[in-house]
Amino acid sequence: MPRMQEGNLSVAANSTSTNRVAGLTHEFLDRPATLILAAAAAAVGVNCSLLVAGVAMGVDQAVSQANRFPLIPDDIVASEEVEGGRILLRFRNTTGAAVIVHWLIDVTYL
């Protein structure tokens, strides 16, 4: 099972990150798969959006404020079967200060 992950992503105050999976090996899924997104932030106020092939798996979903690397199943934000396509993952900070985010996406090809 491939995993894409990032720790210590700093999301600036009142801003949205770039696509966090851009350039990673499994950014483009060439066949059906099950995706699990888990995320945890260092403070409240971070939301995430996950789209696959333009279909929303989660839009502006609140992220756990556990201040550690995400644990499965505790910090799962989305878990879906998808047909394939490009993954787009962005984080939005709604606070007035930068917040650290840790995330992972597990890909299980069907």
Buried (B, 14 or more C-beta within 10 A) or exposed (E): EEEBBBEEBEBEEEEEBEBBBEEBEBBEBEEEBBBBBBBBBBBEBBBBBBBBEEEBBBEEBBBBEBEEBBEEEEBBBBBBEBEBBBBBBBBBBBBEEBBBBBBBBBBEEE
